[in-house]
């Protein structure tokens, strides 16, 4: 599961906005992270807004993965993914922190929530059918 979480290519069929991704060289500040250029088409009423940004997925200890996304204009998403063991099974936990200008933050949070909920539902369906 940890391998899946650090492979952004696995998210493409699950994420409702991602169109293509492209692998990039590692970042000096995050040498263990996989880095990608992502293109999304975000719904904005009847239109779709194209946005391009960089994502780094950084494996950490204890099954945790940290995601970093740098978008324009000055939008930063920092996400922590982890697996928590319970008696009845394993729970996937996601925490997402958004840093954006106050005028666009509500829109960014709303779209991130929609995209992440759809992605997690797709991940759940994928895991339940294994």
HELIX and SHEET records of a PDB file:
HELIX    1   1 UNK A    2  UNK A    5  1                                   4    
HELIX    2   2 UNK A    8  UNK A   10  5                                   3    
HELIX    3   3 UNK A  102  UNK A  128  1                                  27    
SHEET    1   A 6 UNK A  18  UNK A  24  0                                        
SHEET    2   A 6 UNK A  33  UNK A  44 -1                                        
SHEET    3   A 6 UNK A  47  UNK A  59 -1                                        
SHEET    4   A 6 UNK A  65  UNK A  71 -1                                        
SHEET    5   A 6 UNK A  75  UNK A  86 -1                                        
SHEET    6   A 6 UNK A  89  UNK A  99 -1                                        
END                                                                             
